[in-house]
Amino acid sequence: KHHPAVRVDDMPAFIKALRQHEGLSHKALEFAVLTAARSGEVRGATWAEIDLEATVWTVPAERMKAGKEHRVPLSIQAMALLKALPRATESALVFDTNQGKPLSDMALTSVLRRMKVDAVPHGFRSTFRDWAGEMTNHPREIAEQALAHALENKVEAAYRRGDMLEKRAAIMQEWADYAAPIAHKKSAK
């Protein structure tokens, strides 16, 4: 199914507009964009899944669509967003509602509606995929792995053991630099 999405060319302006708003749902949406993750994965993210030193978010298998653990390399921008989040509560959730519950499944969609953006959270994964295919030289399998898509070829799936984390770290940083450019990269990590 085709999900309404922000056009690749409009991503930097969208992120700039998104950052004009305060709120946990806005931060969660930006994190979803920066990580090309599914909304449910972001809304259920816990601090225990985030390795701030290694700059990796490990989503456990039980929270993944394909039922397989997925490591997400975190860009400088994603790390800066995480480090700026308040952690006043005892909740394990990264995007905590102050009630110990994750954001609702409509929270990110509501942000887009209030901003009058004709897109859905899942559409940003399509935007990422379009960007990777049209504007970079990264191999298709790196982009697909970044999206945690299961391999259709069962033989290839049986032989692939690694998750190409280092190569995916490069593509995710390039995506963040494109969608959410920052002036001084070195100070954010």
Backbone torsions as a table, in degrees:
resi	resn	phi	psi	omega
1	LYS	NA	137.0	177.0
2	HIS	-84.8	122.6	178.7
3	HIS	-95.8	136.8	176.0
4	PRO	-55.9	133.4	-173.8
5	ALA	-139.7	157.6	172.7
6	VAL	-76.2	135.6	178.0
7	ARG	-64.8	147.9	-179.5
8	VAL	-53.2	-46.4	-178.3
9	ASP	-61.9	-22.8	-177.2
10	ASP	-93.2	-3.9	-175.1
11	MET	-60.1	-48.7	-179.8
12	PRO	-58.4	-41.2	178.7
13	ALA	-67.0	-37.5	178.7
14	PHE	-62.7	-48.2	-179.1
15	ILE	-62.2	-40.8	178.3
16	LYS	-60.0	-43.7	178.1
17	ALA	-67.1	-40.5	179.2
18	LEU	-60.2	-39.9	-178.2
19	ARG	-71.2	-9.6	176.2
20	GLN	-76.9	-10.5	-177.8
21	HIS	-107.7	143.6	174.5
22	GLU	-96.3	161.0	174.1
23	GLY	129.3	149.9	-177.5
24	LEU	-65.1	-38.4	179.8
25	SER	-64.0	-37.6	177.5
26	HIS	-64.8	-42.1	178.9
27	LYS	-65.8	-41.5	179.5
28	ALA	-63.6	-40.0	178.2
29	LEU	-64.6	-43.2	178.2
30	GLU	-62.5	-41.2	178.2
31	PHE	-62.9	-40.2	177.1
32	ALA	-60.9	-43.1	179.0
33	VAL	-63.4	-48.8	-175.7
34	LEU	-65.1	-27.6	-177.7
35	THR	-102.2	-7.6	-175.7
36	ALA	55.3	32.8	-178.1
37	ALA	-93.5	161.2	174.9
38	ARG	-72.9	150.9	-178.8
39	SER	-54.9	-45.3	-178.3
40	GLY	-64.3	-35.3	177.5
41	GLU	-64.7	-42.6	179.9
42	VAL	-68.1	-48.3	-177.0
43	ARG	-63.1	-29.4	179.8
44	GLY	-94.7	1.8	-177.4
45	ALA	-59.3	138.1	176.6
46	THR	-116.9	157.4	179.1
47	TRP	-63.6	-28.6	178.8
48	ALA	-66.2	-23.6	178.9
49	GLU	-81.0	-16.4	-174.9
50	ILE	-97.6	122.7	173.9
51	ASP	-104.3	98.7	-176.3
52	LEU	-65.3	-31.5	179.2
53	GLU	-73.0	-44.3	-179.1
54	ALA	-83.2	-8.7	-177.2
55	THR	54.0	51.1	-179.5
56	VAL	-136.9	136.8	173.4
57	TRP	-107.7	120.5	179.5
58	THR	-105.7	108.7	179.4
59	VAL	-88.0	121.8	-177.6
60	PRO	-67.5	154.9	-176.2
61	ALA	-53.1	-39.8	-176.4
62	GLU	-67.7	-13.2	177.2
63	ARG	-105.3	3.4	-179.1
64	MET	-101.2	142.8	179.5
65	LYS	-56.2	-42.6	-177.6
66	ALA	-84.1	-2.5	179.0
67	GLY	71.6	23.3	-178.7
68	LYS	-128.6	134.7	178.2
69	GLU	-52.8	142.0	-178.4
70	HIS	-133.0	121.8	175.7
71	ARG	-93.4	130.8	-178.9
72	VAL	-114.0	114.5	175.7
73	PRO	-69.7	133.6	-176.0
74	LEU	-99.4	125.7	178.5
75	SER	-70.3	168.2	175.3
76	ILE	-56.7	-42.3	-179.1
77	GLN	-65.7	-42.0	178.6
78	ALA	-64.8	-39.9	178.5
79	MET	-64.7	-42.5	178.6
80	ALA	-62.2	-40.6	178.5
81	LEU	-61.7	-47.4	-179.9
82	LEU	-61.3	-45.0	-177.7
83	LYS	-66.3	-24.0	-180.0
84	ALA	-86.3	-10.2	-178.8
85	LEU	-70.5	142.1	175.8
86	PRO	-70.2	144.7	177.5
87	ARG	-131.0	48.0	-176.1
88	ALA	-77.3	-24.3	-177.0
89	THR	-89.8	169.6	177.2
90	GLU	-89.1	3.8	-176.7
91	SER	-66.6	147.5	176.4
92	ALA	-81.6	-16.1	-175.8
93	LEU	-72.4	138.9	175.6
94	VAL	-68.7	-45.8	-179.4
95	PHE	-108.1	74.0	-174.3
96	ASP	-84.0	140.5	179.9
97	THR	-87.9	8.8	-173.8
98	ASN	68.5	12.8	176.2
99	GLN	-124.5	9.5	-178.9
100	GLY	72.2	16.9	-179.4
101	LYS	-120.9	150.6	176.6
102	PRO	-71.0	161.7	173.0
103	LEU	-56.8	151.2	179.0
104	SER	-71.1	163.5	179.7
105	ASP	-67.4	-14.7	178.5
106	MET	-95.8	-7.3	-174.3
107	ALA	-58.3	-46.6	-177.6
108	LEU	-73.9	-36.3	176.6
109	THR	-62.7	-39.9	179.3
110	SER	-62.5	-35.9	176.5
111	VAL	-58.7	-47.8	-178.9
112	LEU	-64.1	-39.3	178.5
113	ARG	-64.5	-45.2	179.4
114	ARG	-63.6	-32.6	178.3
115	MET	-81.3	-5.5	-177.8
116	LYS	60.1	43.6	177.8
117	VAL	-104.7	125.1	-179.0
118	ASP	-83.0	77.8	-179.6
119	ALA	-158.7	165.4	172.9
120	VAL	-123.4	158.0	-178.1
121	PRO	-53.4	-41.4	-178.8
122	HIS	-63.9	-25.3	179.7
123	GLY	-62.4	-24.2	179.2
124	PHE	-68.6	-23.8	174.2
125	ARG	-67.5	-37.3	175.6
126	SER	-67.3	-39.6	178.0
127	THR	-61.5	-44.8	177.2
128	PHE	-58.6	-46.0	-177.2
129	ARG	-64.6	-40.5	176.1
130	ASP	-62.0	-45.5	179.1
131	TRP	-59.1	-48.3	-178.0
132	ALA	-61.0	-41.0	-177.4
133	GLY	-77.9	-33.9	-173.9
134	GLU	-98.1	-26.0	-171.1
135	MET	-119.6	2.3	179.5
136	THR	-132.8	170.9	175.3
137	ASN	-106.2	13.7	179.2
138	HIS	-66.7	139.3	178.2
139	PRO	-61.3	149.6	-179.2
140	ARG	-53.2	-42.7	-175.7
141	GLU	-65.3	-26.4	177.1
142	ILE	-69.7	-45.1	178.2
143	ALA	-63.5	-42.0	179.9
144	GLU	-65.9	-39.6	177.3
145	GLN	-66.1	-37.7	177.9
146	ALA	-61.6	-32.6	178.5
147	LEU	-85.8	-0.5	-178.7
148	ALA	58.9	36.6	176.0
149	HIS	-79.7	138.1	177.6
150	ALA	-71.8	144.9	177.2
151	LEU	-72.3	130.7	178.4
152	GLU	-74.0	-34.9	-179.7
153	ASN	-77.6	108.7	-175.4
154	LYS	-64.8	-32.9	177.9
155	VAL	-66.4	-48.3	178.5
156	GLU	-61.1	-41.8	179.1
157	ALA	-60.3	-38.0	-179.4
158	ALA	-67.5	-29.7	-177.0
159	TYR	-93.1	-22.8	-177.0
160	ARG	-77.3	119.2	-179.4
161	ARG	-107.0	-34.6	-176.4
162	GLY	-85.5	172.0	178.5
163	ASP	-119.6	10.5	175.1
164	MET	54.2	38.8	-174.3
165	LEU	-57.1	-44.0	-177.8
166	GLU	-63.9	-42.9	178.3
167	LYS	-67.8	-36.3	178.3
168	ARG	-70.7	-30.5	175.9
169	ALA	-61.5	-39.3	179.3
170	ALA	-65.0	-46.6	-177.9
171	ILE	-67.8	-36.7	-179.5
172	MET	-69.4	-34.2	176.3
173	GLN	-69.1	-41.0	177.2
174	GLU	-61.7	-41.3	178.4
175	TRP	-61.4	-46.3	179.9
176	ALA	-63.9	-39.5	178.5
177	ASP	-64.7	-33.2	178.1
178	TYR	-75.6	-51.6	-173.5
179	ALA	-76.1	-34.8	-174.4
180	ALA	-138.1	65.1	-176.4
181	PRO	-58.6	144.1	176.7
182	ILE	-125.3	153.9	-176.3
183	ALA	-75.8	-45.2	-173.5
184	HIS	-123.4	92.5	-176.4
185	LYS	-63.8	-40.3	-170.5
186	LYS	-61.2	-33.8	-174.2
187	SER	-78.9	-15.9	-174.4
188	ALA	-80.2	-27.6	-178.4
189	LYS	-88.0	NA	NA
